[in-house]
């Protein structure tokens, strides 16, 4: 089930006959949705910059988008990375060994201090990880830096 399907399922369970709001997505009827996307420049800027740096495989530019004490977790909340040093250990080899690395943002929305991206990543060459991923990523931005990331895969 994709994230839109999961949202639809959640809204069907909580409000089978009426309207409901979840973030910026509004359920207006049995199976009708409308979305108002908040393009808050302060929240979206570091997220877009890190996507651009990822695609350029520019480690320093990429790391500059993140707080030094950033936490990256999987969908279950298990910590994958804690802090800039571990980010450097993970992304340095990925960028160096993946000449065809690419992240395509297929959809996105921002609400409050969160930006959620649907990404298709390809060209990854990192032991223990697949070469391609279709993933949802939730970024929290505070003080102009990404300080928390959750991978939904």
N, C-alpha and C positions, 0 to 999 in steps of 0.2 A: 504494500500500500504506500503510495507516495504521500508527501506531507499535505497536499490538498485533500486527498482521500481521507487521511487521518483527521483533518480539520472537519471535513464533512461528516464523518462518523461521530466525532465529538458533538457537533452541533445537533445532529439528529437525535442523539441520546439525551442531551440536556434540554432541548427545545423542539420537540417534534412538530408542533403546530404554529410556533410563533417566531418572532424576530429575536436575534441575539447578536451581540458584538463580541468579537475576539480580536484584540488589538485593533487593526485598521480594516479588518474584514468583517462585513456585516451580513448576517443572514436575514434576508427580507421575506422569505417564504419557505415552502417545503423543500425546494432545491434551487433557490435563486440566491446569488451572492453579489454583493458589490464591494468594491475596494476603494479606499481613499488612501493613497500612499503619501506618507510624510517624507519628503526629501530634505530632511534636516541636514544642511550642509556640514555642520560640525560633527554629526554622527556618521554620515556616509563618507566623508573625505578620507579618513585613515583606512576604511575598509576598501574603498576603490583603489587607493594608493597601494595597498598591499597586494591586491589582485594584479595591478600593473607591474609591480616589482617582482612578483612571483613569475609572471609571464616573461619578464626580462631576465629572470634568474639573477637578480641583483640582491645579494644577501644583505648588504648593509642598508640599502633602501627599504627592503622588506622588514628587517628587524626594527628600523626606526619607527614603524607604524605601531609597534607593540610596547606596552609598559614593561619595564625590566622585570617585574614580578608576575608576568602573565601566566595564566593557568589554561592549559588545553586539556579537554576531557572528551571521552567518547560519549555515546548516547546514554549509557548507564551511569555516567558520572565518575567513571574511573579516570584517574589522572594519567595523561599520556606525556605531558611536558609541564615542567614548572620552572619558569624563569628564562631569562635571555640565554644563559649558557647552554641549557638543554635545547632551546630553539636553534641555536647555532649548530649544535651537534647533530640535530636531525636535518635541518634544511640546508646546511652547508654541503654535505655529500649529495643530497637530492639535487640541488642546483648544479653542482659540479659534474655529476654523472648522468644528467638527463637533458641532452641537447634539444630534444623535441618537447620539452615540458610546456604544458598549456593548461590554463584554467579558463573555461568559458562559463560566464554567468548567464544562466537561462531564465531566471526570475529572481526578484528581490523585493523586499519591503523593509521599511524602517518604522519602528514604533518605540517611543520613549528613547532609552539609551541602547536599544537593540536594533541590529540589522540582521536580517535573515536572507541568505543567498542559497539558491539552488545552483550547484556548480557541476559541471562535467569536466573532470581533470583527466588528462592523458599524457603519455610520454614519460611517466614516472619510472625511474630506475632506482629503487631503494629496497634493499633486502627486507623481506617480511611484508611487503606491501604490494598490492596488485599494480599493474601498469596503467590501469584506467579505473576511475571511480565516478559514480554518479552519487552525489552527496548533498545533504542539506547542512549548512553551517550557520550557527547562531553566534554572532559577534556582539560583545558588550563593549561600548566605548565610554570611557570616563576620562575627563581632563584631556581630551584630544588623542588618546591612545587606546588601542584595543587591549583590554586587561583580562578578558575571559572569552574563551572560545569553546563551543561544544560542537563536535562532529556527529551528525545524525546519518548513520549508514548501516 
